[in-house]
Amino acid sequence: MSDRITAAETLVAAPPAAGSPHVDAGDAGYSKDLKSRHINMIAIGGAIGTGLFLGAGGRLAGAGPSLAIAYAVCGVFAFFVVRALGELVLYRPSSGAFVSYAREFMGEKGAFAAGWLYFLNWATTAVADITAAATYAHFWGMFSDIPQWILALIALAVVLTANLISVKYFGEMEFWFAIIKVGALVAFMLIGIFLVVTQHPVDGHTPGFSTITDSGGIFPVGMLPMLLVIQGVVFAYASVELCGVAAGETKSPEKIMPKAINSIMWRVGLFYVGSVVLLALLLPYTSYSGDESPFVTVMDKVGIPGAAGVMNLVVLTAALSSLNSGLYSTGRILRSMALSGSAPKFTGRMNKGQVPYGGILLTAGFGVLGVGLNYVMPGEAFEIVLNFASIGILGTWGMIMLCSLLFWHRSRDGRVTRPSYRLPWAPYTQIVTLAFLATVVFLMWWGGGVGRTTVMCLPLIAAALVGGWFVVRRRVNDLAQEREDA
């Protein structure tokens, strides 16, 4: 018997949740092998990624200590997004996540747009992750002579292989990746607090508030740079929605998800804001750069033998973790789309390990294009893909909040029942968050450079979505009719 399941085959979907008339064929066929510890650590891992470990260096150099404020503000809105998604998950768990909810509340056009914006996010983020991994590897002398594109290709191959085996391997990998990231951040923060309290010199500087005040204060280059780095800060939170996708492969999402999502808020405050504040207290903001993780910079200046190498290994782990998450989530999202006709048929295929390998391979294919980008322009690769990834993230978050808003409206009409776990202050929370996302797009344009170029590409992205919809709409409608007739 073939080990492949295609979009054309008849699948028995999981029964809808209580109060939900919607059935998504993309939810069938998965194992429920993710446990509570996996979901909790996936939530942590989603809140701690490449954007912090690598991106914070360049943004500290550009905006100074005010970067902590940007992280705090964006963290609040990231929490609103994941809390809104959590409410939808408790209403109806689905591996298709927000694409499935867009299909229910916005129709197939909405699902098509949500899915491909998410793919844009992770296809470009995969490039950013392998670029970051290659950059980290160059820290060690043994890899310094190896071209960046070769290291990027190796990173992609290793993570792709592990992701294709089974969801158990993904869950275990993310569990240990998250433990390494959290353990390293906790260790760094303990060392940093010790250095600040004892006033131990770091590279000739005495840690403390004087490091900030002597370097121009919280806004050393004004408030505008802080506003302009917000799109990069949004990228740092790119994986917070991952736990919503993973909920479709766990047995008790109603018990696991609220705890995992609620913990994101304090993790943001502790790990993002806290670590950036410590970085600013330990060294002047001018000591950091986008070419090296700020955590590696500090450890290198402290002079603890081997500490910088260990921290560099940790941030390399963070990049591989993010890549692992991207391949996982796009595989599930694309399968949900394939079974409705809005993605290529091969992305709906699953292997014996119940892994949707078709969608994973498609995302990895774009990662290979990223290897080429690393070959052509290794110095600019990270910033270019970060901006395009930010557009995908903003689009995905916007679709989640729109689904949440439409869900709230239907609950007012009595057509659906909201679970007890809810997004607070609806519908104002959704509206304010959507306004914030629109503001970020404006700031990207206002900042000029690569950000403005990216925003100017929005009409092309919109045209591609419209054109793509006209290509697939007949197949989508035919499959929808087949489901109605069945």
C-alpha positions in Angstrom: 0.0 0.0 0.0 1.3 3.5 -0.8 2.4 5.6 2.1 1.2 8.7 0.5 -2.1 10.5 1.1 -3.0 13.0 -1.5 -5.5 15.8 -1.7 -7.6 13.8 -4.2 -8.1 11.0 -1.7 -11.1 10.9 0.5 -10.3 11.7 4.1 -12.5 11.4 7.1 -12.1 14.7 9.0 -12.1 15.0 12.8 -15.5 15.8 14.2 -16.1 19.5 14.8 -15.8 21.0 18.3 -18.9 21.8 20.3 -20.6 24.8 18.9 -18.7 24.6 15.6 -20.5 23.6 12.4 -17.2 23.6 10.5 -15.3 20.5 9.5 -11.8 20.8 8.0 -10.5 17.8 6.0 -7.0 19.0 6.7 -7.4 17.9 10.4 -7.6 14.2 9.6 -4.6 11.8 9.4 -2.4 13.3 12.2 -1.1 11.5 15.2 -1.8 13.2 18.6 1.7 12.6 19.9 2.5 16.1 21.2 2.4 16.2 25.0 1.9 19.0 27.5 5.6 19.4 28.0 6.1 19.7 24.2 3.4 22.4 23.8 4.7 24.4 26.8 8.3 24.4 25.4 7.1 25.1 21.9 5.3 28.2 23.3 8.6 29.2 25.0 10.6 28.4 21.9 8.2 30.5 19.8 8.8 33.5 22.0 12.6 33.2 21.9 14.1 33.1 18.5 16.6 34.4 16.0 15.2 37.9 16.2 16.5 38.2 19.8 19.7 36.2 19.6 21.0 37.8 16.4 18.7 40.7 15.6 19.0 42.4 19.0 22.7 43.3 18.3 22.1 45.5 15.3 19.0 47.0 16.7 20.8 47.9 20.0 23.5 49.6 17.9 20.8 51.5 16.0 18.3 52.5 18.7 20.2 52.2 22.0 18.6 51.1 25.3 15.2 52.2 24.0 15.1 48.9 22.2 13.7 47.4 25.5 10.7 49.7 25.1 10.1 48.5 21.6 10.3 44.9 22.7 7.8 45.5 25.5 5.3 47.3 23.3 5.5 44.6 20.5 5.3 41.9 23.2 1.9 43.2 24.4 0.5 43.0 20.9 2.1 39.6 20.3 0.3 38.4 23.4 -3.0 39.7 22.1 -2.5 37.9 18.9 -1.7 34.5 20.5 -4.5 35.0 23.0 -6.9 35.6 20.2 -5.6 32.5 18.4 -5.9 30.6 21.7 -9.6 31.4 22.0 -10.1 30.1 18.5 -8.2 26.9 19.2 -10.3 26.2 22.3 -13.4 26.8 20.1 -12.1 24.3 17.5 -8.6 22.8 17.6 -7.2 22.5 14.1 -3.7 21.8 12.5 -4.8 24.3 9.9 -5.0 26.9 12.7 -5.8 30.4 11.4 -6.1 29.2 7.8 -8.9 26.9 8.9 -10.5 29.7 10.9 -10.2 32.1 8.0 -11.9 29.4 5.9 -14.8 29.3 8.4 -15.3 33.0 9.0 -14.0 34.6 5.7 -14.5 31.9 3.1 -12.0 30.2 0.8 -10.6 33.5 -0.4 -9.7 34.5 3.1 -8.1 31.1 3.8 -6.1 31.4 0.5 -4.7 34.8 1.5 -4.0 33.7 5.1 -2.2 30.6 4.1 0.1 32.1 1.5 0.9 35.1 3.6 2.0 32.7 6.3 4.0 30.8 3.7 5.7 34.1 2.7 6.5 34.6 6.4 8.2 31.2 6.9 9.7 30.8 3.5 11.7 34.0 4.0 12.2 33.3 7.7 13.8 30.0 6.8 16.3 32.0 4.7 16.9 34.3 7.7 17.5 31.3 9.9 19.9 29.5 7.7 21.7 32.8 7.2 21.9 33.3 10.9 23.2 29.8 11.4 25.9 30.3 8.9 26.8 33.6 10.5 27.1 32.0 13.9 29.2 29.1 12.5 31.8 31.6 11.2 32.5 32.5 14.9 34.6 29.4 15.2 38.0 29.3 13.3 37.4 25.8 11.9 34.4 27.2 9.9 35.8 30.7 9.0 37.1 29.6 5.6 33.9 27.8 4.6 31.7 30.0 2.4 28.5 31.2 4.1 26.3 29.5 1.5 27.7 26.1 2.2 27.1 26.4 5.9 23.6 27.6 5.2 22.9 24.5 3.0 24.2 22.2 5.7 21.9 23.8 8.3 18.9 23.4 6.0 19.7 19.7 5.2 20.1 18.7 8.9 16.9 20.3 10.1 14.9 19.1 7.1 15.9 15.5 7.6 14.9 15.6 11.3 11.5 17.3 10.5 10.5 14.6 8.0 10.7 11.7 10.4 7.7 12.2 12.7 6.0 14.8 14.9 7.5 13.0 17.9 11.0 14.0 16.6 9.8 17.5 16.0 8.3 17.8 19.5 11.4 16.3 21.2 13.8 18.5 19.2 11.8 21.6 20.0 11.6 20.6 23.7 15.4 20.3 24.0 16.0 23.4 21.8 13.8 25.4 24.1 15.4 24.1 27.2 18.9 25.1 25.8 17.6 28.5 24.9 15.9 29.2 28.2 18.8 27.7 30.2 21.3 29.9 28.3 19.3 33.1 28.8 18.8 32.4 32.5 22.5 31.7 32.9 23.3 34.9 31.0 20.9 37.0 33.1 22.4 35.6 36.3 25.9 36.4 35.1 24.8 39.8 34.0 23.0 40.6 37.3 26.1 39.5 39.2 28.3 41.8 37.1 26.0 44.7 37.6 25.6 44.2 41.3 29.4 43.6 41.9 30.3 46.4 39.5 32.8 44.1 37.8 34.4 45.8 34.8 33.4 44.6 31.4 35.8 45.7 28.6 36.9 48.6 30.7 33.3 49.8 31.5 31.7 49.6 34.9 28.2 48.0 34.5 25.2 49.9 35.7 22.9 52.8 34.9 26.0 55.0 34.3 26.7 52.9 31.2 23.4 54.1 29.8 23.6 57.7 31.0 27.2 58.2 29.9 26.2 57.0 26.4 23.4 59.4 25.7 20.6 57.9 27.9 17.7 55.7 26.9 17.2 57.5 23.6 20.9 58.3 22.6 19.9 58.9 18.9 16.4 60.1 19.5 13.0 58.4 19.5 12.7 57.9 15.7 15.3 55.0 15.5 13.3 53.1 18.2 10.2 53.4 16.0 12.0 52.4 12.9 13.3 49.1 14.4 9.8 48.0 15.4 9.4 45.9 12.3 12.6 44.0 13.2 11.2 43.6 16.7 8.0 42.1 15.3 10.1 39.6 13.5 11.5 38.5 16.9 8.0 37.4 17.9 7.4 35.6 14.6 6.8 32.1 16.1 4.3 32.9 18.9 1.5 31.5 16.9 3.2 28.1 16.5 1.6 26.7 19.6 -1.8 27.2 17.9 -0.7 25.1 15.0 0.7 22.4 17.3 -2.6 22.2 19.2 -4.1 20.1 16.4 -1.6 17.3 17.2 -2.2 17.1 21.0 -4.9 15.1 22.8 -6.1 17.7 25.3 -5.7 21.2 23.9 -8.4 22.6 26.2 -6.2 21.8 29.2 -2.8 22.5 27.7 -3.3 25.7 25.6 -4.5 28.2 28.2 -1.5 27.6 30.5 1.0 27.7 27.6 -0.4 30.9 26.1 -0.8 32.8 29.5 2.9 32.1 30.3 4.0 33.9 27.1 3.4 37.3 28.7 5.8 37.0 31.6 8.4 35.2 29.4 8.4 38.2 27.1 8.9 40.5 30.0 11.7 38.4 31.5 13.6 37.2 28.5 13.2 39.9 25.9 12.9 43.1 27.9 15.0 41.9 30.8 17.9 40.6 28.6 18.0 43.8 26.5 18.1 46.0 29.7 21.0 43.9 31.0 22.8 44.2 27.7 22.4 48.0 27.9 23.7 48.0 31.5 26.7 45.9 30.7 28.1 47.6 27.7 27.5 50.9 25.8 25.1 50.4 22.9 27.9 51.3 20.5 29.7 48.0 21.5 27.1 45.9 19.7 26.7 45.2 16.0 24.5 43.2 13.7 27.4 40.9 12.7 27.4 39.1 16.0 25.0 38.0 18.7 25.0 40.6 21.5 25.2 37.8 24.0 28.3 36.5 22.4 29.7 40.1 22.4 29.2 40.4 26.2 30.6 36.9 27.0 33.6 37.6 24.8 34.3 40.9 26.6 33.9 39.3 30.1 36.8 37.1 29.4 35.4 33.8 30.8 37.3 31.1 29.0 35.0 29.3 26.5 31.9 31.3 27.5 31.6 33.1 24.1 31.9 29.8 22.3 29.2 28.2 24.4 26.8 31.1 24.0 27.5 31.1 20.2 26.5 27.4 20.2 23.3 28.3 22.0 22.3 31.0 19.5 23.1 28.6 16.7 20.6 26.2 18.4 18.1 29.1 18.4 18.4 29.6 14.6 18.0 25.8 14.0 15.0 25.7 16.3 13.3 28.5 14.4 14.0 26.8 11.1 12.6 23.5 12.5 9.4 25.3 13.6 9.0 27.0 10.2 9.2 23.7 8.3 6.8 22.1 10.8 4.1 24.8 10.7 4.1 25.4 7.0 3.8 21.7 6.3 0.6 21.6 8.3 -0.8 24.9 6.9 -0.1 23.9 3.3 -1.7 20.5 3.8 -4.9 22.2 5.0 -4.9 24.4 2.0 -4.1 21.5 -0.4 -7.1 19.5 0.7 -9.3 22.5 -0.1 -7.6 23.1 -3.5 -5.8 26.3 -2.7 -2.3 24.8 -2.6 -0.5 22.4 -4.9 -1.8 18.8 -4.6 1.6 17.4 -3.6 1.7 19.6 -0.4 -1.2 17.5 0.9 0.8 14.3 0.9 1.8 12.5 4.1 4.4 9.8 4.8 4.2 6.8 7.1 5.2 8.9 10.0 2.0 11.1 9.5 4.2 14.0 8.5 2.9 16.3 5.6 6.2 16.1 3.8 5.0 17.8 0.6 4.5 21.2 2.2 7.7 20.8 4.2 9.7 20.2 1.1 8.2 23.2 -0.7 9.3 25.5 2.2 12.7 23.9 2.2 12.9 24.6 -1.6 12.6 28.3 -0.8 15.4 27.8 1.7 17.6 26.5 -1.1 16.9 29.8 -2.9 18.1 31.5 0.3 21.3 29.5 0.0 21.7 31.2 -3.4 21.0 34.6 -1.8 23.8 33.9 0.7 26.1 33.1 -2.2 25.3 36.4 -4.1 25.1 38.8 -1.2 26.1 37.3 2.1 26.3 40.6 3.9 22.8 41.8 3.1 20.9 38.5 3.0 19.6 38.7 6.6 18.2 42.2 6.4 16.5 41.6 3.0 14.7 38.5 4.0 13.9 39.9 7.5 11.9 42.7 5.9 9.9 40.4 3.7 9.3 38.0 6.6 8.0 40.9 8.6 5.4 41.6 5.9 4.3 37.9 6.1 4.1 38.1 9.9 2.1 41.3 9.9 -0.3 39.8 7.3 -0.6 36.6 9.4 -1.3 38.5 12.6 -3.8 40.7 10.8 -5.7 37.6 9.5 -5.7 36.1 13.0 -7.2 39.3 14.5 -9.7 39.6 11.7 -10.8 36.0 12.3 -11.1 36.8 16.0 -13.2 39.9 15.3 -15.5 37.9 13.0 -15.8 35.2 15.6 -16.8 37.7 18.2 -19.4 39.1 15.9 -20.9 35.7 15.3 -21.0 35.0 19.0 -23.0 38.2 19.4 -25.5 36.8 16.9 -25.7 33.5 18.7 -24.2 31.5 15.8 -21.2 30.3 17.7 -20.3 30.0 21.4 -17.2 31.6 22.8 -15.2 29.3 25.1 -14.5 30.4 28.7 -10.9 31.2 27.7 -11.2 34.5 25.8 -9.3 37.4 24.4 -10.0 40.2 26.9 -11.6 43.5 26.0 -13.0 42.3 22.6 -13.6 43.8 20.1 -11.4 46.8 21.1 -8.3 44.6 21.5 -8.6 43.4 17.9 -9.2 46.9 16.5 -6.2 48.4 18.4 -4.0 45.5 17.3 -5.0 45.9 13.7 -4.2 49.6 13.9 -0.8 48.8 15.4 0.0 46.4 12.6 -0.9 49.1 10.0 1.3 51.5 11.9 4.3 49.1 11.6 3.8 48.9 7.8 3.8 52.7 7.7 7.0 52.8 9.8 8.7 50.4 7.4 7.9 52.7 4.5 8.9 55.8 6.5 12.3 54.4 7.4 13.3 54.2 3.8 16.0 51.7 2.5 15.1 48.0 2.3 12.0 48.6 4.4 10.5 51.0 2.0 11.4 48.8 -0.9 9.6 45.9 0.8 6.4 48.0 1.4 6.5 49.1 -2.2 6.3 45.4 -3.2 3.0 45.1 -1.4 1.0 45.8 -4.6 3.0 42.9 -6.3 2.2 40.6 -3.4 -1.5 41.6 -3.6 -1.5 41.0 -7.3 0.2 37.6 -6.9 -2.5 36.6 -4.3 -5.3 37.8 -6.6 -3.8 36.0 -9.6 -3.2 32.9 -7.6 -6.8 32.8 -6.5 -8.1 33.0 -10.1 -5.8 30.0 -10.9 -7.1 27.8 -8.1 -10.7 29.0 -7.6 -12.2 26.4 -10.0 -10.5 23.5 -8.1 -11.4 25.0 -4.8 -15.1 25.3 -5.8 -15.1 21.7 -7.3 -13.7 20.2 -4.1 -16.1 22.2 -2.0 -19.0 20.9 -4.1 -17.7 17.3 -3.7 -17.7 17.7 0.1 -21.2 19.0 0.0 -22.4 16.1 -2.1 -20.6 13.5 0.0 
